[in-house]
Amino acid sequence: MTVINNDVDFPAIYARTRDGFGVRLRIGGEGQAFFQVDTPCVRKSEVARSTSPATAFLDPSAEFIPRPNIHSDFWSATES
């Protein structure tokens, strides 16, 4: 543990592993929990191409995979 914030409303714990990973758990407004892990420096390496095709329709003329456009009444933000 590197820091412990005992705040009644917004507590948090910060830690660092022996391998150099930073770990943070914070509780925000309305009880929202935020968990974050920071990795230590790593060597650059090649990333293998996917071995499985995309499962969603992709316009053959598209240069990039589009951002998701599916609305969920539960997960999607509403416009202000």
Backbone bond lengths (Angstrom), bond angles and torsions (degrees), N, CA, C in turn:
res aa  C-N    CA-C-N  psi(-1)  N-CA   C-N-CA  omega(-1)  CA-C   N-CA-C  phi
1 M - - - 1.441 - - 1.524 108.35 -
2 T 1.330 114.81 133.05 1.462 117.78 177.44 1.521 111.71 -104.04
3 V 1.348 116.88 -35.83 1.461 121.42 178.46 1.523 108.24 -148.21
4 I 1.319 115.77 140.16 1.460 121.46 171.87 1.518 107.09 -125.96
5 N 1.314 116.24 122.72 1.460 122.15 178.46 1.526 106.88 -104.05
6 N 1.323 116.91 110.08 1.464 121.58 -177.02 1.518 113.62 -90.03
7 D 1.323 117.56 22.56 1.460 121.11 -179.61 1.528 109.67 -55.58
8 V 1.334 116.72 135.59 1.461 121.48 -177.82 1.528 111.52 -62.98
9 D 1.336 117.50 -40.94 1.463 120.85 -176.48 1.520 114.04 -89.87
10 F 1.339 117.24 -36.25 1.463 121.06 -174.51 1.537 110.95 -131.35
11 P 1.334 117.72 67.55 1.466 119.21 -179.85 1.525 111.70 -71.15
12 A 1.329 115.56 158.00 1.463 120.47 178.85 1.521 109.68 -155.25
13 I 1.325 115.05 152.18 1.457 122.30 174.75 1.521 107.30 -130.83
14 Y 1.325 115.92 132.34 1.460 122.32 177.65 1.528 107.36 -120.71
15 A 1.312 116.71 136.91 1.463 120.55 -178.82 1.523 110.11 -145.15
16 R 1.337 116.01 162.44 1.461 122.43 175.25 1.525 107.06 -135.32
17 T 1.343 115.93 130.77 1.465 120.12 179.86 1.520 110.41 -82.06
18 R 1.310 115.90 168.02 1.472 120.54 177.42 1.528 111.45 -61.80
19 D 1.337 116.28 -27.79 1.464 121.53 -179.70 1.524 112.83 -83.28
20 G 1.334 117.87 -2.46 1.453 120.75 177.65 1.514 115.66 95.51
21 F 1.334 118.00 7.92 1.462 120.41 176.51 1.524 109.41 -78.39
22 G 1.318 116.46 135.20 1.453 120.92 174.41 1.517 108.51 -96.21
23 V 1.321 117.04 134.33 1.458 121.76 -178.13 1.525 107.82 -126.27
24 R 1.328 116.06 133.21 1.461 120.69 -179.07 1.519 109.14 -136.58
25 L 1.320 116.16 133.64 1.462 122.54 174.08 1.518 106.80 -128.50
26 R 1.335 116.11 118.37 1.464 121.45 179.83 1.521 108.42 -125.42
27 I 1.319 115.65 146.29 1.453 121.65 174.56 1.522 106.94 -111.05
28 G 1.331 115.99 125.79 1.460 121.26 -176.90 1.512 111.95 -106.74
29 G 1.323 114.83 -164.74 1.453 121.72 179.29 1.516 112.22 -58.71
30 E 1.305 116.55 147.71 1.463 123.15 179.59 1.530 111.69 61.43
31 G 1.335 118.39 18.99 1.463 121.48 177.48 1.514 114.88 77.82
32 Q 1.321 118.34 14.30 1.467 120.74 178.45 1.523 109.24 -66.28
33 A 1.326 116.56 135.66 1.459 121.69 178.55 1.522 109.52 -104.58
34 F 1.327 116.34 136.65 1.459 122.85 179.11 1.519 107.54 -122.49
35 F 1.329 116.44 119.42 1.465 122.34 -179.91 1.519 107.36 -118.42
36 Q 1.315 116.84 126.87 1.462 120.35 -177.43 1.521 109.22 -136.38
37 V 1.330 115.92 140.46 1.454 121.76 175.75 1.518 107.99 -126.86
38 D 1.318 116.17 128.23 1.460 122.24 176.28 1.516 108.07 -106.10
39 T 1.327 116.81 131.29 1.455 120.39 -179.08 1.525 110.72 -90.00
40 P 1.328 116.48 151.31 1.460 119.16 174.45 1.526 109.66 -71.92
41 C 1.308 117.13 170.32 1.471 120.94 178.19 1.526 109.60 -58.66
42 V 1.311 115.39 142.54 1.464 120.55 179.70 1.519 109.56 -130.83
43 R 1.315 114.92 162.99 1.459 119.63 175.85 1.514 109.39 -75.93
44 K 1.304 117.16 143.72 1.455 121.28 175.00 1.526 108.08 -68.01
45 S 1.322 115.39 135.92 1.458 119.56 178.86 1.523 109.01 -141.29
46 E 1.307 115.74 162.10 1.453 121.39 178.45 1.528 108.97 -72.89
47 V 1.306 116.18 143.87 1.457 121.54 176.36 1.522 107.74 -104.54
48 A 1.321 115.31 125.06 1.463 119.81 -178.40 1.525 109.98 -69.90
49 R 1.309 116.64 145.90 1.459 121.39 175.18 1.522 108.64 -70.76
50 S 1.315 115.92 152.98 1.455 121.19 179.84 1.516 110.40 -60.69
51 T 1.312 115.62 140.29 1.471 120.11 178.08 1.519 111.60 -93.84
52 S 1.348 117.13 -4.45 1.462 119.71 178.24 1.526 109.16 -123.64
53 P 1.335 116.26 145.04 1.461 119.62 -179.20 1.534 110.99 -74.70
54 A 1.326 116.44 158.64 1.461 121.32 174.81 1.519 108.90 -62.21
55 T 1.324 116.27 146.25 1.467 119.42 -177.79 1.525 112.44 -96.74
56 A 1.308 117.93 -12.22 1.460 121.10 179.53 1.529 109.22 -96.43
57 F 1.339 115.46 156.67 1.456 119.50 177.40 1.522 109.71 -62.82
58 L 1.301 116.86 134.73 1.460 122.11 176.59 1.518 107.59 -130.53
59 D 1.314 115.42 120.87 1.463 121.27 178.93 1.531 108.31 -56.88
60 P 1.319 118.88 124.37 1.469 121.52 -178.56 1.528 113.45 -56.23
61 S 1.331 117.78 -25.42 1.467 119.73 -179.84 1.530 112.63 -88.05
62 A 1.328 117.57 -2.69 1.468 120.55 -178.65 1.521 110.40 -71.69
63 E 1.317 115.97 136.44 1.461 120.66 178.49 1.527 110.40 -82.19
64 F 1.337 117.15 -37.07 1.460 122.25 -178.82 1.519 109.87 -127.57
65 I 1.323 117.09 158.20 1.454 121.03 174.26 1.529 106.57 -69.74
66 P 1.339 117.64 128.18 1.464 120.06 -177.00 1.528 111.98 -71.10
67 R 1.331 115.89 157.96 1.457 121.16 174.92 1.523 108.68 -66.23
68 P 1.336 117.10 151.68 1.465 119.41 179.78 1.524 111.42 -59.86
69 N 1.320 115.75 141.53 1.463 119.72 179.66 1.525 110.93 -129.01
70 I 1.313 116.75 26.12 1.448 121.08 -179.53 1.520 108.24 -93.50
71 H 1.336 116.83 128.50 1.458 121.21 -179.97 1.523 110.22 -92.22
72 S 1.324 115.13 136.31 1.459 121.68 174.12 1.521 106.79 -123.96
73 D 1.331 117.40 127.57 1.464 119.96 178.41 1.524 110.83 -60.43
74 F 1.313 118.27 -26.99 1.452 121.10 -179.14 1.525 112.43 -85.77
75 W 1.359 117.70 -49.30 1.466 121.52 -171.87 1.519 114.54 -91.43
76 S 1.311 118.65 -27.64 1.469 120.85 -173.57 1.522 112.33 -77.18
77 A 1.330 115.00 139.82 1.468 120.28 176.05 1.512 109.19 -73.22
78 T 1.311 115.47 153.14 1.448 119.82 175.89 1.520 108.60 -99.63
79 E 1.320 115.81 150.16 1.464 119.82 -180.00 1.518 109.17 -75.20
80 S 1.340 115.52 142.53 1.467 120.20 -179.97 1.499 111.10 -90.96
